[in-house]
């Protein structure tokens, strides 16, 4: 599913279009995925759009918030048509799964909700497999509801924090440790592999065995790979396109993820291997990562 950089890319695209807009009406097309009603949101303005972990959050002007999770196949597609056009791709924004909906008239059979705004624009929430959701909560209850760990690009992400958490899970493999959303929010398979490679830490090392200086290097590596990925608009594989239906470019700058058998980019003489940790394909270099 989209990880932190991909979700951040969607948020930035939608924020330019929807911040300050008023919701004038709403259609619920799937009450499994959609856990809100028109009376919850009609005539409310969007004060802000932001990200927490892998969630997209719309703060409304009544003190409540909408929480969207795209999961594996979700999309948020904003559209504003002009004249007699059925749609114009350059007048779309949002992001998510690269399904053909980006090239179709909407709504379609995978549309789960439709938001209509005061500027005559529309936001479609599509989800092919129906794993995503829209929820509403009081803004002050977001943290309690999501129960997410620290944001990796914020000041609370420190080596001291990770060392403290590692004392609770000393026998957990470090890749599983940094992918635990209750410890660090937003890191998935791609950026766990990349951060561990950059920090030269073997992904199957136990969290309780890392040394103090290794935690500091790991924090820097996590933050570096995430910032680079955000700068390049996220990594596009089978589950993500960016704010205008285009692939992000961060996957072109990955070092190890899905590069099994290729020479190590550190020119150490080794090659990238693939193993499975916690049910997830894991890419690493035996020579570089200790």
C-alpha positions, -999 to 999 in steps of 0.1 A, spaced: 0 0 0 12 36 -3 37 45 24 45 79 40 60 96 9 31 85 -14 4 96 11 22 129 16 23 135 -21 -15 129 -23 -21 153 6 0 181 -10 -19 177 -43 -54 178 -27 -45 206 -3 -39 230 -32 -74 222 -45 -96 218 -15 -84 238 15 -111 264 23 -137 247 1 -172 240 14 -189 206 10 -223 212 -4 -235 176 -8 -223 141 -5 -231 106 -19 -225 74 0 -221 46 -26 -208 19 -3 -217 18 34 -190 -8 42 -162 15 31 -180 48 39 -186 53 76 -200 89 73 -233 104 61 -243 136 43 -256 152 75 -222 147 91 -204 169 66 -228 190 45 -222 227 46 -188 222 64 -156 238 52 -123 221 49 -99 240 72 -68 218 65 -56 187 48 -28 168 64 -12 134 69 -9 112 100 10 79 94 -6 65 62 -39 84 68 -52 114 49 -71 138 72 -95 166 63 -101 190 93 -135 205 91 -146 239 106 -169 223 132 -140 207 151 -144 173 135 -121 155 110 -125 130 81 -100 102 80 -93 85 47 -72 54 43 -64 42 8 -51 8 17 -40 -12 -14 -63 0 -41 -79 33 -29 -79 65 -49 -89 101 -42 -95 119 -74 -105 156 -75 -120 169 -107 -133 202 -120 -148 201 -154 -150 231 -178 -177 238 -204 -190 207 -222 -160 186 -215 -167 153 -197 -134 157 -180 -99 171 -186 -70 152 -171 -51 184 -163 -81 193 -141 -77 163 -120 -57 159 -88 -54 134 -60 -36 101 -61 -36 65 -52 -39 32 -71 -30 36 -108 -63 21 -120 -78 32 -154 -102 55 -135 -77 83 -142 -87 80 -179 -124 74 -174 -155 94 -167 -164 92 -130 -182 80 -110 -176 43 -120 -183 10 -105 -155 13 -80 -166 47 -67 -175 45 -30 -182 81 -22 -186 115 -39 -181 149 -24 -194 180 -41 -179 214 -34 -190 251 -36 -167 258 -66 -184 230 -86 -155 206 -82 -159 170 -71 -139 145 -51 -143 108 -58 -132 81 -34 -127 49 -54 -115 16 -40 -114 -16 -62 -110 -41 -34 -129 -22 -7 -101 -24 20 -100 14 25 -123 36 45 -136 70 53 -143 78 90 -153 108 110 -141 117 145 -135 147 167 -102 163 159 -90 159 194 -96 121 192 -75 115 161 -44 103 180 -64 80 202 -82 65 173 -51 59 151 -27 49 179 2 56 156 39 59 166 61 89 161 62 107 128 97 99 114 103 134 100 93 151 133 114 160 163 101 131 184 119 107 161 152 103 180 177 75 186 169 77 223 132 70 215 140 40 194 164 26 220 137 29 246 112 11 224 138 -16 215 139 -25 252 103 -35 250 109 -56 218 145 -67 221 140 -99 201 122 -84 172 141 -82 139 150 -46 131 130 -45 98 99 -56 116 106 -32 144 108 -1 122 77 -12 102 56 -14 133 32 15 129 28 18 167 65 26 169 72 46 137 43 59 116 43 55 78 72 32 70 64 2 49 84 -24 30 101 -1 4 116 24 28 124 -1 55 147 -19 30 162 14 17 168 28 52 185 -3 65 207 -5 34 218 31 38 225 26 75 244 -7 67 223 -26 92 213 -62 83 175 -64 83 174 -96 104 195 -81 133 176 -81 166 165 -46 178 180 -53 212 214 -59 197 219 -26 179 245 -3 194 239 33 203 257 48 173 238 25 150 205 39 162 217 74 154 227 63 119 194 45 114 174 76 123 193 97 98 189 71 71 152 68 76 147 105 74 170 108 44 152 81 23 118 95 32 127 131 22 142 120 -11 111 99 -19 88 129 -11 110 152 -33 105 128 -62 68 124 -57 67 89 -41 76 55 -55 53 41 -81 49 3 -85 16 -14 -88 -2 6 -61 4 44 -66 2 73 -89 8 109 -78 -14 140 -75 -21 142 -113 -24 105 -121 13 103 -130 39 79 -116 62 93 -89 99 91 -97 113 79 -64 114 43 -75 141 53 -100 163 63 -71 160 32 -49 191 13 -41 180 -22 -32 142 -26 -33 132 -51 -61 168 -52 -73 175 -88 -66 207 -101 -83 219 -66 -93 253 -54 -82 254 -36 -49 254 2 -56 282 6 -30 305 -12 -54 315 -36 -26 316 -66 -49 284 -81 -36 249 -83 -51 214 -76 -38 197 -106 -22 161 -112 -14 148 -130 17 115 -130 36 111 -114 70 78 -113 86 61 -124 54 76 -94 35 101 -96 7 133 -81 19 162 -67 -2 197 -63 12 234 -67 6 252 -94 26 286 -76 23 275 -41 32 249 -47 59 261 -62 92 
